[in-house]
Amino acid sequence: MVQVRSAPLRAPGATASAPEPVTVPARAPRRTSVGVPLPLAASPLRARNAPEQYDDLAHAWWDEQGPFAALHWLAAARAELLPAPSAPGATLVDLGCGGGLMAPHVPAGFRHVGVDRNAAALAQAAERGVEPVQGDVAAVPLPDGCAEVVVVGELIEHVEDLPALVGEVARLLQPGGVAVYDTINATFWARLSLVWVGERLPGGPPRNIHDPRLFVPPRRLAALFNAHGLEVEEQFGLRVHAPSYLRFLRDRATPVHMERTRSLAALYAGRVRRAR
Ligand SMILES: C[S@@+](CC[C@H](N)C(=O)[O-])C[C@H]1O[C@@H](n2cnc3c(N)ncnc32)[C@H](O)[C@@H]1O
């Protein structure tokens, strides 16, 4: 069995009490040498964006050559947008944290809290020092203003209720706090490069992990941020750095560098700040 804490942070003024553990049955008896569960059989092809895919791929979070390889590359790029903590113990809330791939990149001094609905992913995040919170990112079980930083990495394009997610980002942030995000634009180029072709390339996203119906134009995202009191400070496109991808194709070991580009046509990233 895997136990995941449901609410490690207290609302201001609330009395201390032990968090309620959420118990989920372990799915796979076989494990790798580092304890990561292996799938019992080849993954079935699920409907686009089906949440069950994260159970099928639970063994793959920390495999840098596996189906989540690109998430490792993006975590490193995302980290460049993170500020240092204002004081030791400041809270960074990582929404849709998955297996905790941000953990090696979070600046020292932050308390790294990860929110996800997938218990197997959270269990792996916890092994990397992330405080796990099981819940829906559209209704996060954490108190208002608890976070100095919110991370929203490769999540926006997976949620059905985007206004609710953006509302939660704003609610969790302290005045003056920042959120960093990366996601996928709703363009033909994004569908071609990241879905139709990208899903078939080494290091590309797993088959059917994305539903292009949920891809988000930067203008819509900025309007939602603004409506919730968040100002876009910085925004740019991200693309694979071709020479490092060629090295990855050759050895399947060298991490691929994601380089910044002015074009927001496919992957894009940015940072917003809540007004003081
Ligand atoms: C593509 S993965 C990204 C994981 C991580 N942010 C990273 O970049 O490595 C998307 C994650 O969001 C989670 N997720 C998607 N929708 C969610 C929701 N509504 N509530 C909580 N978690 C969600 C999934 O379980 C999955 O772990």
The ligand as a MOL file (V3000), in Angstrom:
LIG
                    3D

  0  0  0     0  0            999 V3000
M  V30 BEGIN CTAB
M  V30 COUNTS 27 29 0 0 0
M  V30 BEGIN ATOM
M  V30 1 C 2.2840 15.9380 -17.9650 0
M  V30 2 S 2.3130 15.5680 -16.2580 0 CHG=1
M  V30 3 C 3.4020 16.8550 -15.6680 0
M  V30 4 C 4.0400 16.4770 -14.3670 0
M  V30 5 C 5.0410 17.5100 -13.8170 0
M  V30 6 N 4.4490 18.8100 -13.6570 0
M  V30 7 C 6.2550 17.5740 -14.6990 0
M  V30 8 O 6.3510 18.5190 -15.4990 0
M  V30 9 O 7.0840 16.6670 -14.6140 0 CHG=-1
M  V30 10 C 0.7170 16.1520 -15.7130 0
M  V30 11 C 0.4560 15.8070 -14.2540 0
M  V30 12 O -0.7030 16.5210 -13.8400 0
M  V30 13 C -1.5470 15.6620 -13.1050 0
M  V30 14 N -2.9170 16.1750 -13.2590 0
M  V30 15 C -3.5800 16.3930 -14.4140 0
M  V30 16 N -4.7920 16.9020 -14.1680 0
M  V30 17 C -4.8980 17.0130 -12.8100 0
M  V30 18 C -5.9020 17.4860 -11.9300 0
M  V30 19 N -7.0690 17.9690 -12.3980 0
M  V30 20 N -5.6620 17.4810 -10.6080 0
M  V30 21 C -4.4790 17.0040 -10.1200 0
M  V30 22 N -3.4870 16.5420 -10.9070 0
M  V30 23 C -3.6900 16.5510 -12.2370 0
M  V30 24 C -1.3190 14.2860 -13.6800 0
M  V30 25 O -1.6790 13.2740 -12.7630 0
M  V30 26 C 0.1640 14.3210 -13.9880 0
M  V30 27 O 0.9300 13.8810 -12.9070 0
M  V30 END ATOM
M  V30 BEGIN BOND
M  V30 1 1 1 2
M  V30 2 1 2 3
M  V30 3 1 2 10
M  V30 4 1 3 4
M  V30 5 1 4 5
M  V30 6 1 5 6
M  V30 7 1 5 7
M  V30 8 2 7 8
M  V30 9 1 7 9
M  V30 10 1 10 11
M  V30 11 1 11 12
M  V30 12 1 11 26
M  V30 13 1 12 13
M  V30 14 1 13 14
M  V30 15 1 13 24
M  V30 16 1 14 15
M  V30 17 1 14 23
M  V30 18 2 15 16
M  V30 19 1 16 17
M  V30 20 1 17 18
M  V30 21 2 17 23
M  V30 22 1 18 19
M  V30 23 2 18 20
M  V30 24 1 20 21
M  V30 25 2 21 22
M  V30 26 1 22 23
M  V30 27 1 24 25
M  V30 28 1 24 26
M  V30 29 1 26 27
M  V30 END BOND
M  V30 END CTAB
M  END
